[in-house]
Amino acid sequence: MFKRIKRALSPGKTTPRPVSDAKPHSTGGPESAWAGTQGWTFSADASGEEMAIEGKVGGKRWRLEVGRPARDFIVGKELRARTQLGIDQELAVLVMSRPLKDVLEKKAYQIYTDDLQTSIDSRLPQEMRWLAMMDEMGWDGPPAAFWERFSVYGDSRNTAPAWITPPLVRLMLDWPSPAPPTDVPFMLVMLAGKVYLRMQYEPAILGTLQHAALIFTSACEAASSSFPPRKTG
């Protein structure tokens, strides 16, 4: 089914919608204290319901936010992070929790069967476009538990294994207790020279925030190490 959708889509690449700017409002609490120990800046809105953390990895600024979900497949609060690494913009890898992949595939099929093929491009959500435009892949190395929990899509057979290193695999599997349920929506993306993380913030506790930040910054470090920016001139 996704092969038919792929043919219906335009060849141009898309990038995730930028993370919105949070209105800075200093606040105390364990999240702020922890961010300070890492040398990162912390801000929150007046209600304390939305917060943001900013830091640097490999000299590049990154931003993590927790707040209202921007995707209908996320319930409650959403945790999302992004950075521009300046690596090769042609590289593309998507790691997605399998339950989320199944949900998006069903939605894509409904859209495909309910509408004319020419209307798919305007209605297909961004994540479904990625599933349609990339190839699912696997390789020797990650344990069975990883493949049971996640699906990996990419632009080539060499890119994904070079980015999803054994240490990064372990981080995505070994969450601190109480850990997020295995069916919690989760995505880690490298696309257009950027790295993104998006997940349902569950459980909404400091341990989840800390580990998500560790996964994200480790993914940025792995991308920068495996795919250094091209030199010009």
C-alpha positions as CSV (number, residue, x, y, z in Angstrom):
1,M,0.0,0.0,0.0
2,F,2.8,2.4,0.9
3,K,4.4,1.8,-2.5
4,R,1.2,3.2,-4.2
5,I,1.3,6.2,-1.8
6,K,4.9,6.8,-2.6
7,R,4.1,7.0,-6.3
8,A,1.4,9.5,-5.5
9,L,3.7,11.8,-3.6
10,S,5.8,14.5,-5.1
11,P,9.6,13.8,-5.1
12,G,10.4,16.8,-3.0
13,K,11.6,16.3,0.6
14,T,9.7,17.6,3.6
15,T,11.1,18.6,7.0
16,P,9.3,18.4,10.3
17,R,7.5,21.5,11.5
18,P,9.9,23.6,13.7
19,V,9.3,23.4,17.4
20,S,7.4,26.4,18.6
21,D,9.2,29.0,20.7
22,A,8.1,28.8,24.4
23,K,7.5,32.0,26.3
24,P,10.3,32.1,28.9
25,H,9.3,32.3,32.5
26,S,11.8,31.2,35.1
27,T,10.5,28.7,37.7
28,G,12.0,26.4,40.3
29,G,11.5,22.7,40.7
30,P,13.5,19.6,40.0
31,E,13.5,20.1,36.2
32,S,15.0,23.5,36.5
33,A,17.5,22.4,39.1
34,W,18.6,19.4,37.0
35,A,18.9,21.5,33.9
36,G,21.2,23.8,35.8
37,T,23.5,21.0,36.8
38,Q,23.9,20.2,33.1
39,G,24.8,23.8,32.2
40,W,21.5,24.1,30.3
41,T,18.9,26.9,30.4
42,F,15.4,26.2,31.6
43,S,12.2,28.2,31.0
44,A,8.5,27.6,31.5
45,D,5.2,29.4,30.8
46,A,3.4,31.2,33.6
47,S,1.2,28.2,34.3
48,G,4.1,25.8,34.6
49,E,2.4,23.4,32.2
50,E,4.9,24.0,29.3
51,M,8.6,24.1,29.7
52,A,11.7,24.3,27.6
53,I,15.4,23.4,28.0
54,E,18.2,24.6,25.7
55,G,21.8,23.6,25.5
56,K,24.6,22.8,23.2
57,V,25.9,19.5,21.8
58,G,29.0,19.5,19.6
59,G,28.8,23.3,19.5
60,K,25.3,23.2,18.1
61,R,22.3,24.6,19.9
62,W,19.4,22.2,20.7
63,R,16.0,22.8,22.2
64,L,13.7,20.4,24.1
65,E,10.1,21.2,24.9
66,V,7.3,19.7,26.9
67,G,3.8,20.9,26.4
68,R,0.5,20.5,24.5
69,P,0.8,17.8,21.8
70,A,1.2,18.9,18.1
71,R,0.2,15.4,16.9
72,D,-3.2,13.7,17.3
73,F,-1.5,10.3,18.1
74,I,0.0,11.7,21.3
75,V,-2.2,11.9,24.4
76,G,-1.5,14.2,27.3
77,K,1.8,16.1,27.1
78,E,4.3,15.8,24.3
79,L,8.1,15.9,24.6
80,R,9.9,17.1,21.5
81,A,13.5,18.2,20.7
82,R,15.3,19.4,17.7
83,T,18.7,20.7,16.5
84,Q,20.4,21.7,13.3
85,L,23.7,19.8,13.0
86,G,24.7,20.9,9.6
87,I,25.4,17.3,8.4
88,D,24.6,16.0,4.9
89,Q,21.0,17.0,4.2
90,E,20.5,14.0,2.0
91,L,20.7,11.6,4.9
92,A,17.4,10.3,6.3
93,V,16.7,7.8,9.1
94,L,13.5,7.4,11.1
95,V,13.1,5.2,14.2
96,M,9.5,4.7,15.2
97,S,7.8,2.7,17.9
98,R,6.0,-0.3,16.2
99,P,2.6,0.4,17.7
100,L,2.8,4.0,16.3
101,K,3.8,2.7,12.9
102,D,0.8,0.4,12.9
103,V,-1.5,3.3,13.8
104,L,-0.1,5.5,11.1
105,E,-0.3,2.7,8.5
106,K,-4.0,2.1,9.2
107,K,-4.6,5.9,8.9
108,A,-2.7,6.0,5.6
109,Y,-4.7,3.1,4.3
110,Q,-8.0,4.9,5.2
111,I,-6.9,8.1,3.5
112,Y,-5.8,6.1,0.4
113,T,-9.0,4.2,0.1
114,D,-11.3,7.1,1.0
115,D,-9.9,9.7,-1.5
116,L,-8.6,9.9,-5.0
117,Q,-4.9,9.2,-5.3
118,T,-4.3,12.8,-6.5
119,S,-5.5,14.1,-3.1
120,I,-3.2,12.1,-0.9
121,D,-0.3,14.6,-1.0
122,S,-2.4,17.3,0.8
123,R,-4.0,15.1,3.4
124,L,-1.1,12.7,4.3
125,P,0.4,13.8,7.7
126,Q,4.1,14.3,7.8
127,E,5.0,11.1,9.6
128,M,3.0,9.0,7.1
129,R,4.9,10.7,4.3
130,W,8.1,9.5,5.8
131,L,6.8,5.9,6.0
132,A,5.8,6.1,2.4
133,M,9.0,7.7,1.1
134,M,11.6,5.7,3.1
135,D,12.3,1.9,3.0
136,E,12.0,-0.2,6.2
137,M,15.2,-1.9,7.0
138,G,17.0,-4.1,9.5
139,W,20.5,-5.3,10.2
140,D,22.5,-7.7,12.4
141,G,23.6,-6.3,15.8
142,P,20.6,-4.8,17.7
143,P,18.9,-7.4,20.0
144,A,15.5,-8.9,19.2
145,A,14.0,-6.6,21.9
146,F,14.9,-3.6,19.8
147,W,13.2,-4.9,16.6
148,E,10.2,-5.9,18.7
149,R,9.8,-2.4,19.9
150,F,10.9,-0.2,17.0
151,S,10.8,0.0,13.2
152,V,13.6,1.7,11.3
153,Y,13.3,3.4,8.0
154,G,16.0,5.1,6.0
155,D,17.5,6.3,2.7
156,S,20.1,3.6,2.4
157,R,21.3,0.4,4.1
158,N,24.5,2.0,5.3
159,T,23.1,5.2,7.0
160,A,20.9,3.7,9.7
161,P,23.4,1.3,11.2
162,A,26.0,4.0,11.2
163,W,23.7,6.3,13.3
164,I,21.8,3.8,15.4
165,T,24.9,2.6,17.3
166,P,24.9,-0.1,20.0
167,P,25.0,2.5,22.8
168,L,22.1,4.4,21.3
169,V,20.1,1.1,21.0
170,R,20.7,0.4,24.7
171,L,19.5,3.9,25.6
172,M,16.3,3.5,23.7
173,L,15.6,0.1,25.4
174,D,16.9,0.8,29.0
175,W,14.6,3.5,30.4
176,P,14.8,4.1,34.2
177,S,12.0,2.8,36.3
178,P,9.1,3.6,36.1
179,A,9.7,3.3,32.4
180,P,7.4,4.4,29.6
181,P,5.1,1.6,28.4
182,T,6.4,0.0,25.2
183,D,3.5,1.2,23.2
184,V,4.1,4.9,24.0
185,P,4.4,6.9,20.7
186,F,8.1,7.6,20.1
187,M,10.1,8.9,17.1
188,L,13.8,9.7,16.6
189,V,14.5,11.3,13.2
190,M,17.6,12.4,11.2
191,L,16.5,14.5,8.2
192,A,17.6,17.5,6.2
193,G,20.7,17.9,8.4
194,K,18.7,18.0,11.6
195,V,17.9,15.5,14.4
196,Y,14.4,15.4,16.0
197,L,12.8,13.5,18.9
198,R,9.1,13.3,19.5
199,M,7.4,11.2,22.1
200,Q,4.4,11.0,24.5
201,Y,5.6,12.3,27.9
202,E,4.7,9.3,29.9
203,P,5.3,8.9,32.7
204,A,5.5,12.7,33.1
205,I,8.3,12.6,35.6
206,L,11.8,13.9,35.8
207,G,13.4,10.5,35.0
208,T,11.6,10.4,31.7
209,L,12.7,13.9,30.9
210,Q,16.3,13.1,31.8
211,H,16.5,10.0,29.8
212,A,14.8,11.5,26.7
213,A,17.3,14.3,26.8
214,L,20.1,11.7,27.1
215,I,18.8,9.8,24.1
216,F,18.5,13.0,22.0
217,T,21.9,14.4,22.8
218,S,23.5,11.0,22.3
219,A,21.8,10.7,18.9
220,C,23.1,14.1,18.0
221,E,26.6,13.1,19.0
222,A,26.4,9.8,17.0
223,A,25.2,11.7,14.0
224,S,27.9,14.3,14.2
225,S,30.6,11.6,14.7
226,S,29.3,9.3,11.9
227,F,28.4,12.1,9.4
228,P,30.7,15.1,9.8
229,P,29.7,18.2,7.9
230,R,31.1,18.4,4.4
231,K,33.9,20.8,3.9
232,T,33.6,23.4,1.3
233,G,36.1,25.4,-0.7
